[in-house]
Amino acid sequence: MAAVSSAKVYTIIHVVRALVLGTAGSLSLQERPKPSADGECVIRVLAAGICGTDLELLRGYAGFSGVPGHEFVGVVEEAPAEDGAWIGRRVAGEITVGCGACAGCRAAGRGHCDVRTVVGIRDRDGAFAEYLALPARNLHAIPDAMDDTTAVFVEPAAAACRIVEQVPIDRHTKTAVVGAGRLGLLIAQVLAAHGARVMVVVRGKMGRTAAEALGLQTSSVDAARSSLARQMDLVVDATGSAEGFATAATLVRPRGTIVMKSTIHGETPVAFSPLIVDEVTLVGSRCGPFDRAIEMLAAGRIQVAPLVAATYPLEQYAAAFEHAARGLKVILRPD
């Protein structure tokens, strides 16, 4: 009897479906060439999340045109010979691809590369497609026990974990997270897991319900601005709105810290004098440690079920984006 190979066999595909953002902010489902394994791994996308940045891209943020989407989980189907061990593995991916040699890379790492590309945001097609490509160095294996929906949250959870690398947190840290949307509730959980006393400042019933389902304390914007003004050691703005930063500036104490996690298309008016007089520290915060995010998600220290509003197939993208605009996580499944 002939031996039966245990190797995985994949159908050869040359054209794939992808959701394309045009220069005028329009979305359309198109057929495009499948990415090639020319120095990078080709990943079949299992699920991808719509985030606030994706919504801002539709409004013109970063001037991006192409395939958006950067929060994903997928399976590696092709890879360069030296990266063949990745084939068949389920992965999430760091979204910034840097050269490793320029001044930005040398000073601050590949995430700050002078000539970087960013998945679904800058000069690189993203995850709202059946396939995408990334270098193996950007990939992180997903534990078998972690479901696809949870794995979609690895990238934003890593961004939340970045804050505790930048700002000291302990049980005495009085913290407010302004915004109870997709990212804000991840941030609040990460800060609480590191011992901070966290208040989530919410604008509506949906955010309050989701936050309280996670065991987090909440306050309305008006109540926070009147009763917590100038009291918080650390305030994180995760609203994606100009009003969010104004609320954060009201809540932070003198010599406190504001962490800016919002992605906003357009300019944000800022009254700098009060920040200068109160010696407030402003911290920009972006991508973060994937290994730490995977660890926290796998251990249940970050819960995602209350954050998921719906799942849609790729062809129902219009309804999916409309739903995502209401505040919580919507997931697209290209398969």
C-alpha positions in Angstrom: 0.0 0.0 0.0 1.3 3.4 -0.9 2.2 5.7 1.9 -0.2 8.6 2.6 1.4 12.0 3.1 0.4 14.0 6.1 1.4 17.3 4.5 -1.3 19.9 4.1 -2.6 20.4 0.6 -4.0 23.8 -0.5 -5.9 24.6 -3.6 -4.0 26.9 -6.0 -5.8 30.3 -6.1 -4.7 33.2 -8.3 -7.6 35.7 -7.7 -9.1 36.6 -4.4 -11.9 38.8 -3.1 -10.9 42.0 -1.2 -12.7 45.0 0.2 -11.1 48.0 -1.5 -11.2 51.6 -0.2 -11.1 54.1 -3.1 -9.6 57.6 -3.0 -13.1 59.2 -2.5 -13.8 57.1 0.6 -15.9 54.5 -1.2 -15.8 50.8 -0.4 -16.3 48.0 -3.0 -15.8 44.3 -3.1 -13.4 43.4 -5.9 -11.3 40.6 -7.3 -7.6 41.2 -7.0 -4.4 39.1 -7.5 -3.6 36.9 -4.6 -0.5 38.1 -2.7 2.7 36.2 -3.6 5.2 34.6 -1.2 8.0 36.8 -2.5 9.9 37.1 0.7 6.8 37.2 2.8 4.2 34.7 4.2 0.8 34.5 2.5 -2.0 34.2 5.1 -5.5 33.1 4.5 -7.7 35.4 6.7 -10.1 33.7 9.0 -11.5 36.8 10.7 -10.8 40.5 10.8 -12.1 43.2 13.1 -13.4 46.7 12.1 -11.8 49.3 14.4 -12.0 53.1 14.9 -9.0 53.6 12.6 -10.8 51.8 9.8 -13.8 54.1 10.2 -11.5 57.1 10.1 -9.9 55.8 6.9 -13.3 56.2 5.3 -13.2 59.9 6.3 -9.8 60.4 4.7 -7.4 59.6 7.6 -3.8 58.9 6.3 -4.9 59.4 2.7 -5.1 55.6 2.3 -6.5 53.8 -0.6 -6.4 50.0 -1.0 -7.5 47.1 1.2 -8.1 48.3 4.8 -8.2 46.1 8.0 -5.3 45.3 10.4 -6.9 43.3 13.3 -6.9 39.7 12.1 -6.3 36.0 12.6 -5.4 33.7 9.8 -3.6 30.6 8.6 -0.2 30.7 6.8 -0.6 28.9 3.5 2.6 29.9 1.7 6.0 31.1 2.9 9.6 31.5 1.7 11.7 28.4 2.1 13.5 29.8 5.2 10.1 30.4 6.9 8.4 27.1 5.9 7.8 26.2 9.6 5.0 28.8 9.6 2.9 27.0 7.0 -0.3 25.7 8.5 0.0 27.8 11.7 -2.7 30.1 12.9 -1.3 33.6 13.4 -1.9 37.2 14.2 0.5 39.8 12.9 2.2 43.0 13.9 1.0 45.6 11.5 4.1 47.8 10.9 6.7 46.5 8.5 10.0 48.4 8.9 13.4 48.2 7.2 15.4 47.7 10.3 18.2 50.0 9.1 17.0 53.6 8.9 17.4 56.3 11.6 13.8 55.7 12.9 14.4 52.0 13.2 17.7 52.4 15.0 16.3 55.0 17.4 13.0 53.5 18.3 12.5 50.1 16.5 10.8 49.0 13.3 7.5 50.5 14.4 9.0 54.0 13.8 10.7 53.2 10.5 11.1 56.2 8.2 9.9 54.2 5.2 7.5 51.8 7.0 4.4 50.3 5.5 1.4 49.5 7.8 -1.1 46.8 7.2 -4.3 48.4 5.9 -3.2 51.9 6.7 -0.1 52.9 4.9 1.2 51.6 1.5 0.2 47.9 2.3 -3.0 46.0 1.7 -4.8 44.8 4.8 -7.0 42.1 6.2 -10.5 42.8 4.7 -9.7 40.2 2.1 -9.3 36.5 1.7 -5.5 36.7 1.8 -2.8 39.1 2.9 1.0 39.0 3.1 3.4 39.8 5.9 7.1 39.0 6.7 7.5 36.1 9.1 9.2 38.4 11.7 5.8 40.1 12.1 3.9 36.9 12.9 2.8 35.5 16.3 1.4 32.0 16.7 -2.1 31.8 18.3 -2.7 29.1 20.9 -4.9 26.2 19.8 -7.3 26.8 22.7 -7.9 30.4 21.6 -10.9 30.9 19.3 -10.8 33.1 16.2 -13.0 35.8 17.7 -10.7 36.2 20.7 -7.6 36.1 18.4 -8.9 39.1 16.4 -8.4 41.2 19.5 -4.6 40.4 19.8 -3.6 43.6 17.9 -5.8 46.1 19.8 -5.1 44.3 23.1 -1.4 44.7 22.4 -2.0 48.4 21.8 -3.7 48.6 25.2 -0.7 46.8 26.8 1.6 49.4 25.4 0.4 51.9 28.0 1.7 50.0 30.9 5.1 49.9 29.2 5.1 53.7 29.0 3.5 54.8 32.3 4.0 53.4 35.8 0.8 51.7 37.1 0.1 50.4 40.6 -2.8 50.0 43.0 -2.6 53.7 44.0 -3.0 55.0 40.4 -6.3 56.7 39.9 -7.2 56.3 36.3 -9.9 57.3 33.9 -10.4 55.9 30.5 -12.4 58.3 28.3 -14.4 56.3 25.8 -16.1 52.9 26.3 -15.8 51.7 22.7 -13.7 48.8 21.3 -10.3 50.0 22.4 -11.3 51.9 25.5 -12.7 48.8 27.2 -9.6 46.8 26.3 -7.4 49.5 27.9 -9.6 49.7 31.0 -9.2 45.9 31.5 -5.4 46.0 31.0 -5.0 48.9 33.5 -7.3 47.1 36.1 -5.3 43.9 35.7 -2.2 45.8 36.6 -3.8 47.2 39.8 -5.0 50.6 38.8 -8.3 52.0 40.1 -10.2 52.6 36.8 -13.2 54.7 36.0 -14.6 54.4 32.5 -16.1 57.6 31.2 -19.1 56.7 28.9 -21.3 58.7 26.6 -24.2 56.2 26.1 -26.0 53.2 27.3 -24.2 50.7 25.1 -20.8 51.6 26.5 -22.0 51.6 30.0 -23.6 48.2 29.6 -20.5 46.7 28.1 -18.2 48.2 30.7 -20.3 47.1 33.6 -20.5 43.6 32.1 -16.8 43.5 32.5 -17.0 44.6 36.1 -15.7 48.1 35.5 -16.9 51.3 37.2 -18.5 53.9 34.9 -19.4 57.6 34.9 -21.1 59.8 32.4 -19.1 62.5 30.8 -21.0 65.3 32.6 -20.7 63.6 36.0 -17.0 62.9 35.6 -16.2 66.5 34.5 -18.1 67.9 37.5 -17.0 65.5 40.3 -13.6 64.2 39.1 -12.0 67.3 37.6 -8.3 67.6 38.3 -8.2 64.4 40.3 -6.9 61.6 38.1 -3.3 60.5 38.0 -3.7 59.0 34.6 -6.3 59.7 31.9 -6.4 57.7 28.6 -8.3 59.3 25.7 -9.7 56.4 23.6 -12.7 58.3 22.1 -11.5 59.1 18.6 -13.0 62.5 19.0 -11.8 66.1 19.8 -14.3 66.2 22.7 -12.6 63.2 24.3 -9.3 65.0 24.7 -11.0 68.0 26.2 -12.6 65.7 28.8 -9.3 64.1 29.5 -7.7 67.5 30.0 -10.4 68.4 32.5 -10.0 65.2 34.6 -6.2 65.0 34.8 -4.6 66.3 38.0 -1.7 68.7 38.1 1.5 66.9 37.1 -0.6 64.0 35.9 -0.5 62.2 32.6 -2.7 62.0 29.6 -2.2 59.1 27.2 -3.5 59.7 23.7 -4.9 56.6 22.0 -7.3 58.2 19.6 -7.0 58.1 15.8 -8.8 61.2 14.4 -9.0 62.5 10.9 -8.5 66.2 10.9 -7.2 68.7 13.5 -8.0 68.7 17.2 -8.2 72.0 19.0 -6.2 72.0 22.2 -6.0 74.6 24.9 -2.3 74.3 25.8 -2.1 76.9 28.6 -3.8 74.8 31.3 -1.7 71.8 30.4 1.5 73.9 30.6 0.5 75.6 33.9 -0.4 72.2 35.4 2.7 70.6 34.1 0.7 67.8 32.5 2.6 65.0 30.6 1.2 64.1 27.2 2.1 60.6 26.0 1.4 59.4 22.5 0.8 55.6 22.4 0.4 53.2 19.5 1.2 49.6 18.9 2.3 47.2 21.6 3.6 43.8 22.7 1.8 40.9 21.0 3.2 38.3 23.3 1.8 40.0 26.4 -1.6 40.5 24.7 -1.8 36.8 23.7 -0.8 35.8 27.3 -3.5 38.0 28.8 -6.2 36.9 26.4 -5.4 33.2 26.8 -5.5 33.6 30.6 -8.9 35.4 30.5 -7.4 38.5 32.1 -8.9 40.4 29.1 -12.5 39.4 28.2 -13.8 40.1 24.8 -17.3 38.6 24.6 -19.1 41.8 25.8 -17.2 43.8 23.2 -18.4 41.9 20.1 -21.5 43.4 18.5 -21.8 41.1 15.4 -20.1 39.0 12.7 -20.7 39.5 9.0 -19.5 37.8 5.8 -17.2 39.9 3.7 -19.9 40.6 1.1 -22.1 42.3 3.7 -19.4 44.9 4.3 -21.8 47.9 4.1 -24.0 46.6 6.9 -20.9 45.6 8.9 -19.4 49.1 8.7 -22.7 50.8 9.5 -23.0 48.5 12.6 -19.4 49.2 13.6 -20.0 52.9 13.6 -22.3 52.4 16.7 -19.3 51.7 18.9 -18.5 48.0 19.6 -16.5 45.4 17.6 -17.8 44.1 14.4 -16.0 41.1 12.8 -15.7 40.3 9.1 -15.2 36.7 8.0 -13.8 36.4 4.5 -14.3 32.6 4.5 
